[in-house]
Amino acid sequence: MNETVVAPEHLDVVIVGAGLSGIGAAYRLQTECRGKTYAILEARAAMGGTWDLFRYPGIRSDSDMFTLGYPFKPWREAKSIADGPSIRRYINETAAEFGIDRHIRYQTKVVGADWSSETARWTLTLEERDAAGNTSRRELTCGFLYACAGYYNYDHGYTPEFPGLSSFSGQVVHPQFWPEDLDYTGKRVVVIGSGATAVTLVPSMAKEAELVTMLQRSPTWISAVPGRDKRADKIRELLPPNLAHRLIRTKNILFTIGFYQYCRHRPAAARKLLTALTTRILKDEKLVAEHFTPTYNPWDQRLCAVPDADFFRAMKKGQAEVVTDHIDTFVPEGIRLKSGRILQADIVVTATGLQMLPFGGISPRVDGAPVALSDQFIWQGAMLTGLPNFAVCVGYTNASWTLRADLSSRLVCKILNHMDRRGYAAVVPEPDGELNEQPLLELAAGYIQRSIGDFPHQGDRHPWKIRQNYLLDSATTLRTDLNKTLAATPKSAVREPVLSAVR
């Protein structure tokens, strides 16, 4: 009987996720590691990641697009705080302009990742879905695996157990799975939650609904910001696009870092400032004290930005209200609160947060043995102990995600080039002494606290600590001496993979 020797397709690099981070990673790989073969594996049917998944009314960034956008692709639209469709269009344009779209494989989910120390390769088990919805599995190997799928669970949102929910006669919607045909015109809507999603939904739905009520257990810091950056507009009038983009980006980075440091070092003054700004808009000190003055300090949790004060303007027009109370139970006509008040509702939106999932749900194995991500430490915010030739993309929590993501992608390219120059088949970070465990993300937000135990840790010192400071990181990350903290395996120590025979 004849035998055919076959081998899985092999690529130098596999990027997981075709969102903002994955497209940026591909650009860096193409330009800084020319000649490397790569593919972007995207589990969904379209690129865009978060900005393609979330389609609820008014979805927008909470960071300015001059820093959330790519440093190599000037943001040209008018709004600094952009809506979801504009961001999705920007990502698609970037992928097309640089030929990245030709490397994306849609409906391809990584369901297994096994590192072989003998061959210095990752073997990925892929689940592929065809146009008819049928799934099949195959394998692909790569020399380096880069997870750019963020840390949200795209398949499941978070909804707590609400007593009496089955008795509610209206419709319950989670923002992550927004029905395209949902009609809320003239309806009474209750949005449960007070985070970025809630403060986005309220003013958008208020334009057509009878009344939108944001129900919060406790206040969140909310700050009005300009929807358009007038200084940026002036700079773009005077300078060429690329130069203008760099200058505006620098200006916004400095402001963001400066304000964050102000909040952390002078919390009382920051509280007073934010409270005064909200009072100036609403002109009601009692209202601000009750609903917009949190017990925690600014930036203990991420600050919610509302462009052009649209959230507050909807309240002033009587189209929206905020209620600070706890749910007692759902009733047929709406929600009964602990205070006894019943919020009438035709539609309830559970903007109660997201589920976190480490790095797209990849459960890596090394030589057949599972590696618990929660036992590992992160190095330079990118690579993990215990996992050779594996990197993750983790953005900032106090600034635009892309600032950290782009640095990580450039660091990955530096590592790949370092390996080529030195003749290394694999590298893995190893601490030079004991590290004190600290959570990967140091925010008090509920969605983070619920799942942070499943994630790797950061350490207590550089380069094992994520510093949340772009100025420091941009000055040091790419100057790292890779020989000091990366243990290497030379190519001479590994063997060629054994091909399998198919009869």
N, C-alpha and C positions, 0 to 999 in steps of 0.2 A: 504494500500500500504506500502511495506517495505521501510524503510529508512536506509541508510548506513552513519555512521558518519565518515567523512574524515578530515584530516588535511594536510596542505601543508608540504612538507618535511622541516625539521628544522635542521640548522647547527649552531654551535657555532660562526664560522667566515666564511665570504665569502670574497674572494680576487677577485677583478675585474682586469683581464689582466694577460696573461701568457707570458709577456716579461721578460726582465732582472730583473725588479723590482719585479714582481709577483712571479717569481721562487725563488728569494732571500727571499721574505717575507714568502713563504711557508716553506723554510728551517728553518728560525728562529722560526716560529710557531711550527713546529714539535719538535724542539730541546729545546725550552725554555718554551713552554706551552704544555707539553706532555698530551695527552688524549683529547685535544680539537678536535672536528670534524670540518672539513673545506672542501671547494671546491674552485677551481680557475675557474672562468667563463671567457671564451675567445670567443669573438665575431667572430674571424676568424677561419680558419680551421687548423691552425698550431700555435705552440708556437714560441716565438722569438720577438714578438712585432715589433718595428721599424726595427729590423735586419732581420725579415722575410718579412715585407711589402716592403721595399725599395730594388729594384733589379737592379738599374741603374749601368752602367759600373764603376768599381773601388770603389764601396761603401766601406767605411772603417770607423773606429773610428777616432775621433780627440783627444782622450785621450789614454794614455798608458793602456794596458790591465792589468797591475799589480795593477792599482787602479780602472779601470773600471770593472775588474773582481771581483769575490767574495773573501772576506778574508778567507773563509773556503774552497775554491776550487782553488788550485794553477794553475796559467796560465803556461802551459808547452810548448807552441809553440814558434818558434824562433822569430817571429816579435813582437815587442813591440806595434807598431801601426798596428792593425790587420784589415784584410778585413772582409766584411760582412759575407761571408760563414763560416769563421773561428769562428766568434763570435756566429753565429747561432748554429754551431756545439757544441761550448762550453756550451751554454745554454741548449741544448738538452742533452748533457752528464751529466750535473749537475742534471737535472730533473730525468733522468734515474737512476743515481747513488744513489740518496737519496729517490727514490720511489715517488717523487713529481708528476711524469707524470700520476700516477694512480688517481690523484685528479683533473685532468684538464677536464673540460667539454667544448668541442669545439662547434663552431657555436651556442653559447649561449650568447645573448646580453641582458644586463640589460636595459630595456626601462622604468622602473618605480621603485621608491624606496620610501616607505612610512613608517615613524617611528610612532609607537604607544606608547604613554606615559603610557597607561594603562597596556600594557603587556610587555613593554620594549623590543620590537622586531622590526626589519625591515621586512617589507613585500616587496619582490622584484618581479616585473613582468618581466618575461623572455620571450624573443622571440627566439625560437629554430628553426634552419633550418636543414632539413634532407638531405640525399645524393642526393635526386632528386630536391632539391632547394625549397621544400615546407616549409612554416613557420607555426608554431603554438605557442600559448602562454600558460604559466602556471605560478603558483606562488611558491615561496620558501621563507621561513623565516629564519632569522639569528639574533644572538644576537649582532654581531659586523660586520660592513661593512668597508672594507679597499680597497680604490680605488688606484690601481697600474697601471692605464692605461696611465699615463703620461699626457701631455697637448696638444697633437697634434690631429688634425682631420684626422683620417685614411681614411675617405671617400672623402674628398675634399682637394685639394691643393690650393695655392693662385696664381692666374694669373691676373694681371691688365688688363684693357681694352686697347688693342693696336689698334691704328687707322690703317685702311686698311688691317687688318689681313685676311679678307676674300679674298683679291686679291692675297695673296701669293700662288704661285704654288707648293711650296714644302710641307714638312711635319712638323707639330708642335707637340712637345712631352713635357710632364711634367714629371720630374724625378720620382715623386711619383707613376706614372702609366706607367712605362717603358714597351713598347711592346717587348715581348720576341723575335720576329722575325725581329726587326729593324736592317737593314743592312746599316752601314754608311761607308763601305769600299770605299775609293776613293772619298768620298763625301766632300762637303764644309759644315761645321757645324758652326753655331753661337750659343753660350751659353749665354743667357741673365742672368746676375747676377754676384755677386762677393763673395758670401758667401762660406761656407764649401762645399756645394753640387757642386757649379761651379768649385772650384779649385780641386775637386776630379775628376769631369767629364773630364775636359780639358786634362790632361796628359793621361788618360786612352783611350779616344777616339782618341787622336792624334796619337796613335800607328798604326791606320788603316785608319783614314780619310785623305783626301788630305790636309786640313787645318782646324784647330779649332780656332775660334775667340771668346774670352771672351769679351762680351760687358758689360761695367759697367758704371753706372752714376757717380760714385765716387769711389776712391780707398778704399780698405780694408787692414787692417794689416794682412800680411801673413808672416809666419815664417817657415823656413826649420828646420826639426827635424830629428834625426836619425831614420830610420825604425827599426833598431835593437839596443838594449841597450847593449853595450859591457860590461859595468860594471855588468849588470844583468846576462849576460851570464857567466861571471867569477864567480859570487856569486853562480849561480846554479851548476857550476862545483864542487864547494868546499863544499857545504852544502846540507843537506837533503831538499827535495822539500818544505815541509811546513815551515821550518825555513827560507829557501832562499826566499820564497814568502813574508813572513812577513818583512824581512829585505829590500827587493827591494821595497815593497809597502811603507814602512816608508820613504825610501830614496826619492822616487818619490813624495810622499805627501809633504815632506819638501821643495823639489825643487819647486813644483807647487805653494805652498803657498808663498814661498819666492819671486818668480818671480812676482806673482800677486801683492804682497805688494810693491815691487820695482816699478812696473808700476804705481800704484795708488799714491805713495808718491813722486816719482821722475819722473813725466811724460815726462819732457824734455829730461832727460837722457835716458829713455826707448825708446823714439822716435829716438834718435840718435843711440842707439844700434841696434834697429831693422832695421833702414835704412842702417846702415853700413854693417850689415850681408847680406842684400839683394843685396847691391851694390857689395860686394865681390863675390857673385855668378854670377850676371848678367854682372858685369864690365861695367856698363853704368849708370853714375850718372843722366843723363837727363831722361833716361827711368824710373829709380826708382822714380825720383822726380815727373814725370807726372802720373805714373800709380800705384805706390806702396807707396805713402806717403799720408795717409788720413789726413783730417782736424781734426778729433777727436783724442783723446789720446788713447793709447793702453789700452784695457780692458774697455773702455766705451761701446764697443761691444765685443763679444767673438772673441778671436784671432783665426785665421785659421792656422792650422798646416799642412805642406806638408812634408810627410816622404821622406827622401833622396833627397829633393829638386826636386822631379819629375816634378812639375809644371814649375819651372824655367828651368829645363833641356829641357823640351819640347819646350820652347821658344827659347833657345839657338840653338836648332837643326833646327829651322825654321818650326817646326810642329804645332806651336801654336803662337798666338799673343793676345795682350790685347789692346782693344780700349776703351778709356774713352770719352764718348759722350752721347747724349740723342737721343732717337728714335723720328724721325719726323713722319714717317709712314712706314708700310709694303708696299712693291711693289711686283709685280709678281716674280722678280728675287731675292728678299731678303729684306733688311731693308735699308731705306734711313734715314740718321742721320741728326740732326740739322745742322751739318757742311756742309751738301750737299753730303757727301760721301755715296756711296751705298755699303753695305756689301753683297756680293754674298753669297747665301745660298741654299743648297738643303734641309737641316734640320735645324730647329730652336728649341733649347731646352730652355724652360722657367724655369730656375732655380731661380725663383723669390720669393721663400720663401714658408712657410707653413701656414696653417690656424691653429690657436690655438683653442682648445676646452676644457673647464674645466672638467678634471677628467673623461674622457671617455664619456662625454655628459650626465652624470647622473644629472637629475633634481630632487633633493630630496624634499620630503614633510614631514612635521611633523604634525601628527594628522589631515591629510587631507589638510593642508594649504601649498602652495608652499613656499620654503625658497630661497630667492634670495642670491646666493653665493656672489655676489658683495657687499652685505651689511654685510658680516661676516669678522671676523679676524681669522688669523691662529695662532695657539698656538704651540710652539716648532717645527714649520715647519711641523706639522703633523695633529693635530685635529682642528676643526673649531667651533667657537661659533655658537650657535643655532642648532647644529646637534649632538645629543647624540650618543655615541658609533659609531662614524664615523671618519675615518682617511683617509688622502690622502698621496701619496708618491710624494714628490717634491725634485728633486736633486739639486745639486749646478749648478750655471751658470759659475763659475770661476774654476771649477775642475771637476773631474769625477763624473758623476751622481750617481754612485753606492755608493760613500762614504756617501752622505747624505741619500740615499735610505736605506742603511743597518742600519744606526742609527735610522731612522724612524721606521723600522720594529722591531728593538730591543726595542724601546720605546713602540710600540703597545703591545708587549709581556709583558713588565713591567706593563703596564696599566691593561691588562687582568688578570695578576697574582695578582695585587693590588686589583682589584674588587673581585676576588675570596676570598682573605684573609679577606677582610672587609665585605663581604656579600652584595656587591653592585650589583644592576641590571643594572645601567646605570651611566655614567659620561659624563659631558660636560664642556668644559673650559669656565670660566667666568672671565673677567678682574676685577682687583681690582682698579678701577678708569677709567677715560676717556683715550682713546688711540688716538693718532694722526695718521691719515691714511697715509700709504705709499704704493706704488705699490708692489705687490707680487714679481715681478721680476724687478730688477733695471738695465736693459740694454736698450740701445737706439735703438736696432735692430728694423727694421720696422715691422717684423712679430709679435714682442712682443707688440709694441705700438698700432698696429691695434686692438688687442683683449684684452689687459690687463684689460680694464674696466669691463669685464665679470667675472673676477676672484676675489676671496677674497683679502682682504688687509693684509699687515703686519702692526704691530704697531711700535712705536718709542722706545721700550725698551724690554729687555729680560723678559719673554720668548715669547714675541709676535713679535719679530724681527728675521728674518732669517739672520744670521750674515755672511754667506759666508766664514766661517773660520772653517775648519774641526778640527784643534787642539783645539780651544775653545769648539766646540760642542762635540767632543769626550770626553772631560774632564768633561763636565757639564750635557749633555742631560740625561744620565742614572742615574745621581745623583739628579735629580729633585725631590723635595718634592711634590708629586702629590696631597696631601691634600690642599695645599695652593691655587691652581688655578683650580682645577677640582671640580665642584659641583656634588655631588653624590646622587643617588636615591637608597635607600635600597631595597633589594628583598622583604621585608615585605610590601612595599608600592605598589607593582604591583600584578596583578592577572594573573592566567593562561588564555591563549587564549581560546576563545569560538570556539568550533568545528562547522563546517557547516555540514548540513545534505543534502545528495543527494538521491533523490527518484529513 
